[in-house]
Amino acid sequence: MYVGRFVVIAPDRAAYRVSSRSFPNRRIVAREGGTTLTVGPTDDAPETDNPYISYNCVRQVDGAAVVGNGSHVDPITEKLSIGYPARDALAESLLALDYEKDDYDTPRIAGVLGADGESYVGTVRKDALLVEQVDEPTLVATYEEDSPTPFDLGSEDAAGIASEVYDHEFEHAVCAASVVRTDDGFETAFEN
């Protein structure tokens, strides 16, 4: 089954996978000492002016981490940095940016591992804004699985989670990223 891009958010860990039929020539790179993971085109990717191809998919700020499928990751992170509660930063940013205005009305999906220990998953679709607190691994995808649903996430370390979601049975995997809360902050990993 093709569900497009998806996030999995749990209280202490999160993952994001790029799945694509149209733009498979992408990869994730670490920036800012690994606190930011960015999706971008590979060296052999055809040129495009599509604004949805490159974006930060994982960012950390002030004891919180944000995971998502587009440019909305940055304003969520910025709102957290000025003191917004995780739920409000997620809801307000998704609502403000709305779903992607492409041929498929692609939903924006994201999650926050909050500094206060509360984690949230959210999506904004053409017909709804959904933001839910999670107490177990929860998935939301851009297609087919576009409402938060429980997800069996077996791995607990960042590298294992990135591999697990990359290898998941959903079709057209391109790359995956993960972030895990540790005693010292966060650990990130990615698989291209």
C-alpha positions as CSV (number, residue, x, y, z in Angstrom):
1,M,0.0,0.0,0.0
2,Y,1.2,3.5,-0.8
3,V,0.6,6.0,2.0
4,G,3.1,8.7,0.9
5,R,5.2,10.4,3.6
6,F,4.5,9.4,7.2
7,V,5.5,10.2,10.8
8,V,5.4,8.0,13.8
9,I,5.3,9.8,17.2
10,A,5.7,8.1,20.6
11,P,6.2,9.7,24.0
12,D,10.0,9.3,23.8
13,R,10.8,8.7,20.1
14,A,9.7,9.7,16.6
15,A,10.4,8.9,13.0
16,Y,9.7,10.3,9.6
17,R,9.9,8.5,6.2
18,V,9.9,10.0,2.7
19,S,8.0,7.7,0.4
20,S,7.6,9.0,-3.1
21,R,6.5,7.9,-6.6
22,S,7.3,11.2,-8.2
23,F,10.5,12.4,-6.6
24,P,12.6,9.4,-5.4
25,N,15.9,11.1,-5.8
26,R,16.2,12.6,-2.3
27,R,18.2,12.0,0.8
28,I,18.5,13.2,4.3
29,V,21.6,15.0,5.6
30,A,22.5,16.0,9.1
31,R,23.2,19.7,9.8
32,E,23.9,21.9,12.9
33,G,25.8,19.1,14.7
34,G,23.0,16.6,14.0
35,T,20.2,18.7,15.7
36,T,18.6,19.3,12.3
37,L,18.0,16.6,9.6
38,T,17.2,18.0,6.2
39,V,15.6,16.3,3.2
40,G,17.0,17.4,-0.2
41,P,17.7,16.2,-3.7
42,T,20.5,13.8,-4.5
43,D,23.3,15.0,-6.8
44,D,21.7,13.1,-9.7
45,A,18.1,14.4,-9.1
46,P,16.5,16.3,-12.0
47,E,16.1,20.0,-11.5
48,T,12.7,21.1,-10.2
49,D,11.1,24.2,-8.9
50,N,8.8,22.2,-6.7
51,P,8.8,23.9,-3.3
52,Y,7.9,20.6,-1.5
53,I,11.2,18.7,-2.3
54,S,13.6,20.2,0.2
55,Y,12.9,20.9,3.9
56,N,13.9,20.2,7.5
57,C,12.3,17.0,8.6
58,V,13.7,16.9,12.2
59,R,14.7,19.9,14.4
60,Q,15.5,20.1,18.1
61,V,15.0,23.1,20.4
62,D,15.0,23.7,24.1
63,G,14.5,20.0,25.1
64,A,11.9,19.4,22.4
65,A,12.1,17.8,19.0
66,V,9.9,18.3,15.9
67,V,9.4,15.9,13.1
68,G,7.4,16.6,9.9
69,N,7.0,16.4,6.1
70,G,7.7,20.0,5.1
71,S,8.4,23.7,5.7
72,H,6.0,23.7,8.7
73,V,8.7,22.0,10.8
74,D,10.5,25.4,11.1
75,P,7.6,27.5,12.5
76,I,6.7,24.8,14.9
77,T,10.3,24.8,16.2
78,E,10.3,28.6,16.3
79,K,7.1,28.7,18.4
80,L,8.5,26.1,20.8
81,S,11.6,28.3,21.2
82,I,9.6,31.3,22.4
83,G,7.6,29.2,24.9
84,Y,4.5,27.9,23.2
85,P,3.3,24.6,24.6
86,A,3.9,21.7,22.2
87,R,0.2,21.2,21.3
88,D,-0.3,24.9,20.5
89,A,2.9,25.2,18.5
90,L,1.8,22.2,16.4
91,A,-1.8,23.2,15.9
92,E,-1.2,26.9,15.2
93,S,1.6,26.2,12.6
94,L,-0.4,23.4,10.8
95,L,-3.4,25.6,10.7
96,A,-1.5,28.7,9.4
97,L,0.3,26.8,6.6
98,D,-2.6,24.6,5.8
99,Y,-2.4,21.5,3.5
100,E,-0.1,21.6,0.5
101,K,-1.6,23.3,-2.5
102,D,-0.4,20.6,-5.0
103,D,-2.3,18.4,-7.4
104,Y,-3.2,16.0,-4.5
105,D,-4.0,18.5,-1.7
106,T,-1.3,16.7,0.3
107,P,-1.8,16.9,4.0
108,R,0.9,18.4,6.2
109,I,1.9,16.0,9.0
110,A,4.1,16.5,12.1
111,G,4.8,15.6,15.6
112,V,6.4,17.1,18.7
113,L,8.3,15.4,21.5
114,G,7.6,18.1,24.0
115,A,10.1,19.4,26.5
116,D,7.6,18.7,29.3
117,G,7.4,15.0,28.3
118,E,4.1,15.4,26.4
119,S,4.1,14.3,22.8
120,Y,1.7,15.2,20.1
121,V,0.9,14.1,16.5
122,G,-1.0,16.3,14.0
123,T,-2.1,16.7,10.5
124,V,-3.9,19.3,8.5
125,R,-5.9,18.0,5.5
126,K,-8.3,19.8,3.1
127,D,-11.1,18.7,5.4
128,A,-9.7,18.7,8.9
129,L,-7.1,19.8,11.4
130,L,-6.3,16.9,13.9
131,V,-3.9,17.2,16.8
132,E,-3.7,14.5,19.4
133,Q,-1.6,13.8,22.4
134,V,0.1,10.3,22.2
135,D,0.9,7.8,24.8
136,E,1.9,5.0,22.4
137,P,3.5,5.0,19.0
138,T,1.1,6.7,16.6
139,L,1.2,7.0,12.8
140,V,-0.2,9.6,10.5
141,A,0.5,9.6,6.7
142,T,-0.2,11.9,3.8
143,Y,-2.4,9.4,2.0
144,E,-4.7,6.5,3.1
145,E,-3.6,6.7,6.8
146,D,-4.2,10.4,7.2
147,S,-5.7,10.2,10.7
148,P,-3.6,9.3,13.7
149,T,-3.6,5.5,14.3
150,P,-1.6,3.2,16.6
151,F,1.6,1.9,15.1
152,D,3.8,-1.0,16.2
153,L,7.2,0.5,16.5
154,G,9.5,-2.1,18.0
155,S,12.9,-0.4,17.9
156,E,13.9,2.0,20.7
157,D,17.3,3.4,19.5
158,A,17.6,6.0,16.8
159,A,19.4,3.9,14.2
160,G,17.0,0.9,14.7
161,I,14.0,3.2,14.3
162,A,15.3,4.8,11.1
163,S,15.9,1.3,9.7
164,E,12.6,0.0,10.9
165,V,10.5,2.7,9.3
166,Y,12.6,2.7,6.1
167,D,12.1,-1.1,5.8
168,H,8.3,-0.9,6.6
169,E,6.0,-2.6,4.1
170,F,4.5,0.7,2.9
171,E,5.6,1.2,-0.7
172,H,8.2,3.5,-2.4
173,A,10.6,4.1,0.5
174,V,13.2,6.9,-0.3
175,C,14.8,7.8,3.1
176,A,14.0,7.9,6.8
177,A,14.9,9.8,9.9
178,S,14.5,9.3,13.6
179,V,14.9,11.1,16.9
180,V,15.0,9.5,20.4
181,R,14.9,11.3,23.8
182,T,17.9,10.3,25.9
183,D,19.2,11.3,29.3
184,D,21.5,13.8,27.6
185,G,19.0,15.3,25.1
186,F,18.3,13.6,21.8
187,E,19.9,11.1,19.5
188,T,19.1,11.2,15.8
189,A,19.7,8.9,12.9
190,F,18.8,8.5,9.2
191,E,18.8,6.0,6.4
192,N,19.1,6.8,2.7
